[in-house]
Amino acid sequence: MDYFVYILKSQKDGNYYTGISANIKNRVKQHNSGKTKSTRYRRPFKLIYKEKHNTLEGAREREKFLKSYSGVAEKKRIIDEFDKV
């Protein structure tokens, strides 16, 4: 099974959310319908980036890196490249 690391942009406050999912289309729907507690008040969201991984462990490591101090510059580069709104 494939897993995806994704970055969403809140259309309400302009901030970003990074997560992982095996079904990215369904996951974005969950975020936008308010079923995800941590993002409920920041809806709606736009998917700006997704990255495929072959294993859940690989996706978790990548998500962890992008959320870490070491990964901030790379996450910013990704956002700058793919978030052309």
C-alpha positions in Angstrom: 0.0 0.0 0.0 1.2 3.5 -0.8 1.1 6.4 1.8 1.3 10.1 1.2 2.8 13.0 3.0 0.7 16.0 2.3 0.6 19.7 2.9 -2.6 21.6 3.2 -3.1 25.4 3.2 -5.8 26.9 5.3 -7.8 29.3 3.1 -9.1 30.9 6.4 -5.8 31.8 8.1 -3.1 31.0 5.5 -1.3 28.6 7.7 -0.2 25.1 6.7 -0.9 21.6 8.0 1.3 18.6 7.2 0.1 15.0 7.6 0.1 11.5 6.2 -2.6 9.3 4.7 -3.1 6.2 2.5 -6.2 7.8 1.0 -5.4 11.5 0.4 -8.6 12.4 -1.3 -10.7 11.1 1.6 -8.4 12.7 4.1 -8.7 16.1 2.6 -12.5 15.7 2.6 -12.3 14.9 6.3 -10.3 18.0 7.0 -12.7 20.2 5.0 -15.8 18.6 6.6 -14.6 19.4 10.1 -14.1 15.8 11.1 -10.5 16.4 12.1 -10.4 18.1 15.5 -7.0 19.8 15.1 -8.0 21.6 11.9 -11.8 22.0 12.4 -11.6 25.8 12.9 -9.1 26.5 10.1 -11.3 25.3 7.2 -11.4 25.3 4.2 -8.2 23.7 3.1 -6.5 23.4 -0.3 -4.1 20.6 -1.0 -0.8 22.2 -2.2 1.6 19.2 -2.1 1.6 15.4 -1.9 4.5 13.0 -1.8 4.2 9.2 -2.3 5.9 6.6 -0.1 5.9 2.8 -0.3 5.7 2.3 3.5 4.0 3.9 6.4 7.3 4.1 8.2 8.9 6.0 5.3 6.0 8.4 5.2 6.1 8.9 9.0 9.8 9.7 8.9 9.3 12.2 6.1 6.4 13.9 8.0 8.5 14.0 11.1 11.4 15.5 9.3 9.3 18.2 7.6 7.9 19.2 11.0 11.3 19.3 12.6 13.7 22.2 13.1 16.0 20.6 10.5 13.2 20.3 7.9 11.8 23.8 8.1 13.9 25.1 5.2 12.9 22.2 3.0 9.2 22.6 3.9 9.5 26.3 3.1 11.0 25.5 -0.3 8.2 23.0 -1.0 5.6 25.6 0.0 7.2 28.3 -2.1 7.4 26.0 -5.1 3.9 24.5 -5.0 1.8 27.2 -3.3 1.4 29.6 -6.2 -2.0 31.0 -5.4 
